[in-house]
Amino acid sequence: MQAFADTNAPEEVKEEVSQASANLKKLLAPKAETPPDVRDTIERTLEPLTDALKMLQSPKTSPEDRDTIEKIVRQLKIIIVDFPKTPPKDWHEIGNCVEQLKLIVIKFPNLPPHIRHDIGKLMEDSSIILEGVHDPKTPPKDRHTIEKTIGSVTGGLKMILDRETSMEDRKKIEKAVNQIADAVAAVIRGPKVEIPLWVINKIDQVRTYINRKAKSKCFEVEIVYAPGTWGNEPASRRKPLPKDDGGWATSAIEKDLSPPKEVGKVVLDWDYPTHHDLNDPSDAQKSVASGSKALVDYVNKKSAQCHDAKFILIGYSQGANVVTDALGGDTHNAYAGGQPKPTTAKKIDINSDRISVVLIGNPNRKANPEKMRVPDPYNEKTLDICIDGDLYCTPGSNPPPSGTATVVQHWGELYRNARMSDVGKCLRKEVVDGDECDHDELNKID
């Protein structure tokens, strides 16, 4: 990167590259006490940063493209310098952001001019959002909501990069991302301003829109995520949390599978209300039944449409019941602490070698601790993950008498930090390498 300092690039960009270079050396030094997840993310910035600098040095790069690449370099610098200071709960979305920037840099030289132009417009907005996550002045209660917007922005960029995305869709994504960035900027500049409800609704809309597009495409591997309780509830009941799109659970898996596989992700956010009235156990049972039917219909239809696709079904908390029922198991009263009963409901009907299953915080594990919870032939393909102390899946414990979306989010963050990296490595062995991993070890409560 020293050679870059000798170019005629703007002094501001040179200074950012210098800061990034110094921090890279510090964080990646052999004796540096950099946490493994931070080291991994920082290492992944090297390739896109190096390629971006080459483009800036090339005389063939147009002024407009140069401006876009400078914005990408600025974002990578923010990540390299400030990322290690962020709370662990923010790491996974920023890691996804690095992967998206890497993809943009790889594809950028061969993209049509109108797509390069669209990316340039979005880079300014995504820089504002990244600065909001890392700015120490950002109110703690809003930081996590701002961090969640990164998933919407990276998803939007992914659609912009897709040549099949229509001009109408591009403009919708650009407008939505711009509105989110404006709201984030208002939070950063005004110490008493907080993320308004309409922005959380806008984040939800972007995610729903991207999710709907993903449902119609075929991927080599498709992750289908069933959220936990309240994950699909209206924003007014979840504030300040956006919809649970599963990024906390799926980021490590996506990273370990792609490349070499083309990975898509769909969130079960239709016909699955994620209700749980704490005074009416039947409310959750109805929610699970509805979600299970939606999952069965979707996977059976999509597997027939995409003959070679493999599916990773992930269910969190109430979503674990949804996945179990969809595979032909039964969790009739598990969420309320009762015993499972036989079922004759319609189930997923594809070869087991096309499916892997991950259950997280599975209430049926507590209700039915000694018996097989997922029926053959899927049982051997199932990771059933429970952290000691999770009151919904640890045998012998009792769920709290009341709860909010924040409680569910809290456990999701603990699972991501403690177990999801190991789950990603396990699934890579199964889905990519065709080997087996030690399910028993991962299925222990710890």
Summary of the structure (lengths in Angstrom):
residues: 446
radius of gyration: 22.2
end to end distance: 43.9
largest distance: 72.1
contacts: 1520
relative contact order: 0.08
helix: 60%
strand: 6%
